[in-house]
Amino acid sequence: MKYSLNNIHWIRVISSAFIVIALSYLIILLITTGYAFILAFQVRGKPDQVAISHFAEMLGRWLMPLLEMLLTFFVALISTKKIGKDISLNGLLMGILAAMFGVALKFAYGNQFNYRAVLLFLIITGFGFLGGFVTQKRIEKKMKSPT
């Protein structure tokens, strides 16, 4: 299969990658805020900041990579629907950018470069490609089936 860089919708790819990371952080923030409200209601006052920080750190460490993977797949499914050509390439590039944004933010927060960061980068990239590939196969199936 021949791919062309002219068929890449860069604005859609970049904005989709940004949306993945923004939604991941937003979901973590909402869950942490909900936890803080629960603590505040339990003590009927100011909640324990150390407990909230510990919860947010634990949640971010384990849930953030999972959210990035799943959101990359679903955002790639949605954002590549109306592209037309080279859908899986657009999904792959969106996955690469989402993985780059995610890993860069992890490094900004003090994480070190290790095998887990490389593995996460590759998995997120794969989920982006998978989202574009599934969309491409759905469109090909729709085009072949008689209506």
N, C-alpha and C positions, 0 to 999 in steps of 0.2 A: 504494500500500500504506500502510495506516495503522499507525503505531507508537504504543505506549503506554509511558510510563515505569514503569507498574505492573508490566510484564512483564520488567523488568530485574532480574537476580539480582546485586545489588551485591556481595555477599560473594564470589561466584564470579568476578565480573569483576575485582575488586580483587586477590583472591588469585592469579588466573591471571596478571595483569600482574606481580605481585611474583615469581611463579615464573619467568617469562620472564627477568627481570633477574638473579635469583639463580642460575639455571642457566647463564646466559651467563658470569657471573663465576666460577662454580664450574668450568666447562669451561676457561676461561683459566687459572685457578689450577692445575688438574690438569696441563694441558699444560706450564705453566711449571715445576711441580714435577718432572715427568718430565725436562724439559731439565736442570734443576739436578742431578738424580741422574745423568744421563748425563755431565755435566761432572765431577761428583765421582768417578765411577768412572774417567774418563779420566785425571785427575790423581792419583788415589788419595789424596784428601785433600779439603781445603776448596776448593770451586769458586770461580771468579772471579765476584764479586758484580756487577761492572760488566757482564760479559757476560750474566748472568742478567737484570739490570735492563734492559739494551738489548733483549734478546729479548722480555721481558714487555711493554715499551713498544711494540715493533714489532708484536707479536702482538695486543695490545689495540687498537691503532690500526686494523688491517685486519680482524682476525677478529671483534672484538666487534660491529660493525654487522651483519655477515653472520649471526652467531649470533642476534642480537636479531631480525632479520627472519625467519629460518627458525623459530626457537623460537616467535615470536609466531603464525605460521601454524599450526604443529603443536599448540601449546597451545590456540589458539582452536578447532581441529578437535576436540580431545578435550574441552575444558571446555564446549562448547556442545551436546554430543550430547543431553543429557537436559533441556534447558531447556523445550522445547515451543513457545513463541511468541516472536516477534521475535528469532530466532536470529542473524540477520546484524547487528542492532542491538547485541546483546550482544557479538558479535565485534568490531564497530567500536569500542565503548566500551573493550573490553579492549585493543585496539590503541592507542587514544588514551592510555590510562593507562600501558601498557608504554612507549610512546614518551616520555611525560612523565617517567616514572621514569628511563629511560635517558639522556635529554638532561639532566635535572637532575643525575644523577651525573657526567656528563661535565663539566658546568659546575663541579661541586664539585671535580673534579680539575684545574681550571684551564683547560679548553678555552674558547675564545671563541665568542660567538654569530656564526655565519656562515651562508652559504648551505648548507653541508654539513649543519649541524645541522637546518636547516629541511627540507631534502630527506630526511634520515634520519627525521625526525619523520613526514613525510607517507608515506614508504614503509612504515614500521613500522605506521602506522595502516591503510594499505591492506592489508597482510598480515593484520592482525587481522580486518578486514572480509571479506577473501577466505576466511579460515578459517571464519568464521561462515556466509558465503554458500554455500560448498561443503557444509558440514554441512546447511544448510537444504535445498539441492537434493537431497542424498542421502536425507534424510528424506522429502521430497515424492515422490521417485521410488519409495521403498520403500512409501509409502502407496498409490500409484497402481497398482503392479504386483500382479497377482493371485498369491496364494500357494497 
